[in-house]
Amino acid sequence: MFSDIQIQKSLNDESKQFGDIVQANYTDSYFNNTYKTMSGIYWVMKYCPNAKFYMFVDDDYYVSTKNVLRFIKFPTHYPDYLKEPLSNIRSLINRRKTLEVLDFELDNTVRLYAGYGFNSSPLRHYFSKWYISLNEYPYHKWPPYITGGAMILSNAALKDLFYQSLYTQHFKFDDIYISIVAYKAKLEAFHSEYFYAYKRPYYRLNYQYTIASHGFDDPQELVRVWSEQKSLGNA
């Protein structure tokens, strides 16, 4: 077993060599995921405040960067707009400057909080991992939320969440906490069926429009799937 001092030295060495470590002061456990998520939001607010979009994703997810970029261009019509003639899409864009058109040329006022959406209720079964007492949360429904495993935020949405979080009590489930903050900020969760909270069955053509898929516990499988989709032009 490695000691904490040895682990910290290894982290320091990797950070010095590659510059790819962001470390925060909390225990990395399931019920501390809210601290992890908010640490990420605080970090990007400090160091990347002008990015147009941000994606938060767990390491057991397949992600197609290509489809992420396609999605944020036209969220409400993804992937249908890819099958339309370009002239039809331009005509639609000219008519509708709304959330449906998140072109990179637009300003940072459009708010997008997107991923795989849920509408569900708190579990009141005492022995459940996700048990929540009435004292912790007295309402019968959660606000509509995006699963924390893969989430996209626009610049305006991230800033609204950040500032609203400063006035919101901590909650142990990260995706629920974000949804509470989003509800207070009047930010609606946008569900896309091309984010998969479960592991989408894999075959070559089944991932053409997949943005993210959960459940890749084997890193070698993840690399194989991504590499194959990359060769097909889908990743």
N, C-alpha and C positions, 0 to 999 in steps of 0.2 A: 504494500500500500504506500502511496505517496503522501507525504505530509502536506499541510496547507502551504508551508513555506516553499516546498519544492514545486508545487503546482503553480504558486504565484510567480516563482522565478521563471518557469516555463512560459507562462503567459507574458511576462515582461519581455522575455527573449523574442517570442514570436511577434509581439507588438513592435518591438524595436526593428526587427528584420522586415516585416511586411506591412506594418501600419494598419492592421485589419482587426484590431481588438477594441471593443467598447465595453468597459467593465463598470458595473454599478455595485453599490453596497447593500446587498440583500442575499438571502439564501435562495438558491435556484430550486424551488419546489413548486408543485402544482398550484397551491393556493397563494403563491406569490407571483403568479403570472401577471397580475395587474401592475405590480411594481416593474416588471420587465417591459410590458407594453408602454407604460407611461415614461419609463426611462428612455425608450426609443423615441417617443414623441418629444420629450424634452431635448434629447440630443439633436434631432433634426431641426428643431426650432432654433437651436443655438448655432449649429454649424451649416445647415442647408435650408435657410429660411426662404430662399427664392425659387426652389424647385417647383415645377408645376404640379407634379404628382408624386405620391409616396406609396410604396407597397410594403406591407408588413406580412411576412410569411414564415411558417415553421419549416424546419429543415427536413421534415418527412413529406414534403409536398413536391410533386412535379409542377413546374411552372414553365409555360411557354412565353418567353419575353416578346416574341413576335405577336402573339395573340393579345398580350397585355396592351401593347401599343395600338393594335387594331381596336381593341375594346374601348380604350379611353378616348378614341377619336369619335365614337358614335355609340355610346353605351346602350341606349334604348332600342337600337336596331342592329346590334351585334348578334350573330354574324350575317344577318340577312342582307345588310347593305353591301357586303363583299360580293354578293351574287348579282347585284344590280348594275346596269350600265352606268358608267361614270357620269354621263350627262344628267341622268335622273337624280343621282346623289347630289350633284352641284345645285340642281334646281331646288331640291328639298332643303339643302343647307341655306340657300338664299332666302327661302320662305320662313324658316324656323330657327331663330337664334335663341334656343332654350337649352335646358340640360341635355337634350338629345344631341347637341352638337358641341362636343368638347374638343374642338380643333386646337392644336398647339398655338395657333395664331391668336386665339382669344385671350382676354385678360384673365387675371387670377380671381375673378369674383364668383365663378361658377363653383358650386359646392357639390362634391361627389363623395359619398360614403358607401362603398360598393363591395360586393362579394357574395357569398352564399348566405341568404337571409333566412331567418327563423321568426315565427310567431309562436311562442310557447308559454307555459306557465311554470312557476317555481315548483320544485319537487318537495313535498311535505313528508315523505317517507323517512323516518328517523335514521334508518340504516343505509340510506343512499349516500353515495359519494358526493352527490350534489344537493344534499338536504339543506334547506333554508328555513329557518324558523320565522314565525310571524313577527317577532321582534326585529329580526334582521331586515325583513322585507314584507310589509303588511298587505301588499296588493296581490290580486289573483292572476295577473298577467305581467310578463316582462314587457318592456318596450320592444318593438321590432328591432332585431339586432343582426349584425353580421358576425358569423363565426370568426373567432380570433385567429384561426390558423392561416387565413389568407384574406387580406383586406387592402383595398385601395382607397386612398384619400387624396382629394385635390388639395391644392395649397390653401384655399379659403376654408375648406372643411377642417383641415388639420389645425389651422390657427384658431378656429372657433372652438374646437375640442380642447385645445391646450388652455385657452383662457377660461373656458367654462369649468375645466377640471380643477382650477385653483379654488373654486367655490363649491366643490362637490365632494362629499364624504367618500372615503375609500370603501371599495366593495371587493370581495375576494375573487369573484369570477371576472376575468378581464373583459370578455366580450359583453357581458351584462353591464359592467361598469361603463364601458364606452357607449353602450346604448342609452344608459341613463344620462350621461353627459350630452350625448347627441340629442336626446329628447328635450333636455333643458335648453339646448342651443337651437331647437327647431330644425334639426338636421335629420332628414328622412333616410332610412336604410334603403339602399337600392339593390335588389336581389337579381343575380344573373345565374341562370341554370348552367352556365359554362364554368362556374366555380363549383367544384365537387367537394363536399365536406366528408365524403367517403371515398374509397378507392374505386375509381371508374374502371370497369373491366377493360383490359388492354388488348387491342389489336390495331394494326397500323392505321386503318382508316377511321377508327373510333376516336382518335385524338386530334383530328384535323382542326377543330375549333376549340378544343379544351384550353382553358386559360390556366386553371390550377386543379390538381387532384390530390387528395389526402391519402395517406396510408402507405407510403413507400418506406418501409422500415429497413429495407436492404439497399444500402447505397449503391451497390453494383447494379442492381436492377434499375434504380433510378437513372444512373448514368447510361445504361443500355437503352432504356426507353427514350430518354432525351436525345441521345445521339441518333437513334433511328428516326425520330420525328424531325430532328434538325436536317437529316439527309433528305427527308421528304418535303422540306420547306415549311414545316409547321411549328418550328420552335426557334 
